[in-house]
Amino acid sequence: MSVQVQDPMNQTVPSEASIAADRALGRGQRARPLFDPPIVRRAVTDSFAKLNPRTLAKNPVMFVVEVGAALTTGLMLRTLISGSSGFGFELQIAAWLWFTVLFANFAEAMAEGRGKAQADSLRRSKTDSTAKKLDADGRVDVVPASSLRKGDICLCEPNDIIPGDGDVIEGIASVDESVITGESAPVIRESGGDRSAVTGGTKVLSDYIKVQITSNPGETFLDRMIALVEGAARQKTPNEIALNIMIAGLTLIFLLAVVTLAPFALYSVDQAKAGTAPTVIVLVSLLVCLIPTTIGGLLSAIGIAGMDRVMQHNVLAMSGKAVEAAGDVNTLLLDKTGTITLGNREAVEFLPAPGVHEGELANAAQLSSLADETPEGRSIVVLAKEKYGLRGREIASHEAEFIPFTAQTRMSGIDYEGRQIRKGAGESVRRHIASLGGEFPQSVTDIADAIARTGGTPLVVSEDARVLGVIHLKDIVKGGMRERFNQMRTMGIRTVMITGDNPLTAAAIAAEAGVDDFLAQATPRDKLDLIKREQAGGRLVAMTGDGTNDAPALAQADVGVAMNTGTMAAKEAGNMVDLDSNPTKLIEIVAIGKQLLITRGALTTFSIANDVAKYFAIIPAMFAVTYPALNRLNIMRLHTPESAILAAVIFNALIIIALVPLALRGVKYRPLSAGALLRRNLLVYGLGGVVAPFPGIWLIDRLLGVLHLV
């Protein structure tokens, strides 16, 4: 076996911390204008396509409105053919009922259109490029990327498009992922560790990598992104389903009320010998005005827009349920390495045990790291070379056997010329030394503890039953983390750092970052158990992570945000993927989730209050001729029953289109208690819903009179 050690790439790449800071300040946001002309044009077209009864049947409120519009259209045509009076009034009612349906469809189409525009830009990035497929003998065959299957291995060199999702199994390269993240700064992809996953469609800029394909055509991450942002996979959330049931129930109640109103009106007219009973068209119009058409028309748009707002923050949500759950999160679990810290721990010094020369420790440390492809392992090799002139060496003739790191042993190393050289966590090396009959010096324990107290990571190096010393690995906390965690605390979210480090190191990093708690020496099972304990206590748990060892916990969490720089297993397990790989992005995700819930609650409050107000606004005018006493309740002095009902129908349609911007943009989120939010909803949207119909209907009634439309 021959191992040659080379320096890492000498290339300056903007750090993830600087990119995260830019995003935190709002730079790099690629939000489209609310009424982008191409999206509006597409939405107008889709509004008519959504008139399909099979499509509208999923929305019971708007389906009732469409049935009413079709019925009034038929009655209007009958009036036209028969030459009876009232055609103009019936035409206006029919037209405005159709407009009501179209406006509701437009709101949903606008929300969907923003996702479709993003999907189109992603689809343009999908090209049937070629791939340099490696056969069993290592020969390169140039084949279409679409012919690759899971398990195939490809060579990617500078300027090559990575042909499919995969894991780097050899090499290191800088990769342009702007097609996915929109960021121009390249990222490093390398074999080993948690930065080995690559995405099809991205571009290699320097060096080379060998990629093992992990997905078949049509199953790539980019394909799933396209399907998700188009809304093809969107399912209604439990909250949305419950709200749909409520408004369907209200619709049924008002339907029964209006149906029974017809015989009551006939009886009243017969007894009073005055007035006329309301026609079918008037009763249909009354039904449409009374049922919760406002929230019924905007409910779907609110949910889709919530997912779109997450996407504008460069987070791919696998479902609307995940976005909604984010609004109720109580506990946030954060993986330390690559999440709270920059992730690439570097060896900064060798600290020998008493009686051991520093050069001897450095030599053993480098030998144990020659086959270690992690950034930490390479930094040890580089430090030994820079500080002591030790270089990679030919070891094939020495019957060397590399010992890989495992989660069980927590050690790695080499068996070399009859020597067992190991490096790893202090407790792991202590057990190894004990198994060989040696003793672990207290001085080495003291050195390791001192490193841990400063937030560093100690790696103990041994040769056979003798401890040689400690490697000091330095971990760097990302900038601005303490401020971000303070924001989470004000939002009522408890933060817990999870790490495989020893408790002293974990405590130092936790204190520096400002998290509320930490779990040290955590195994994948420990992470899973912690999430289950939190959930058993009635709390909703969110977790961010990037490694394969995070996958079980990401799958168990209510909101699992995987980093795009992480492994494919992590991205498959989570229900969100942060394309910027900024773990503190969860603050924005939580705010968007809360904004989604607040927007839905606010518009529901407005809609129900609005319906109640319309009832008191138009019923007195409709029956004042039959019951003159009702004129006292006709406080707006609406001209005629026809003008009252037409004004209400027009207002009912226009209020939907007026609220589309609020549904798409969302109600502004402010950290408030549930009681304060309820009071705000009632005072702003409840009171607004009660007041708005009166001046609105009065003004429309006056305009109808001036224009002689009734």
Secondary structure as UniProt FT lines:
FT   HELIX           16..24
FT   TURN            25..28
FT   TURN            34..35
FT   HELIX           37..49
FT   TURN            50..51
FT   HELIX           53..56
FT   TURN            57..58
FT   HELIX           60..82
FT   HELIX           87..125
FT   STRAND          130..134
FT   TURN            136..137
FT   STRAND          140..144
FT   HELIX           145..147
FT   TURN            150..151
FT   STRAND          153..156
FT   TURN            158..159
FT   STRAND          166..176
FT   HELIX           178..181
FT   STRAND          187..190
FT   TURN            193..194
FT   STRAND          197..198
FT   TURN            200..201
FT   STRAND          203..213
FT   TURN            217..218
FT   HELIX           221..229
FT   TURN            230..233
FT   HELIX           238..272
FT   HELIX           280..290
FT   HELIX           293..312
FT   TURN            313..314
FT   STRAND          315..317
FT   HELIX           320..326
FT   TURN            327..328
FT   STRAND          331..335
FT   HELIX           336..340
FT   STRAND          346..352
FT   TURN            354..355
FT   HELIX           358..369
FT   TURN            370..371
FT   HELIX           375..388
FT   HELIX           396..398
FT   STRAND          401..403
FT   TURN            407..409
FT   STRAND          411..416
FT   TURN            417..418
FT   STRAND          419..424
FT   HELIX           426..435
FT   TURN            436..437
FT   HELIX           442..453
FT   TURN            454..455
FT   STRAND          457..463
FT   TURN            464..465
FT   STRAND          466..474
FT   TURN            479..480
FT   HELIX           481..490
FT   TURN            491..492
FT   STRAND          494..498
FT   HELIX           503..513
FT   STRAND          517..519
FT   HELIX           524..536
FT   TURN            537..538
FT   STRAND          541..545
FT   HELIX           548..550
FT   HELIX           551..556
FT   STRAND          559..563
FT   TURN            564..565
FT   HELIX           568..573
FT   STRAND          576..578
FT   TURN            579..580
FT   HELIX           583..585
FT   HELIX           586..623
FT   TURN            624..626
FT   HELIX           628..633
FT   TURN            635..636
FT   HELIX           641..665
FT   HELIX           674..680
FT   HELIX           681..686
FT   HELIX           687..691
FT   HELIX           693..706
FT   TURN            707..708
//
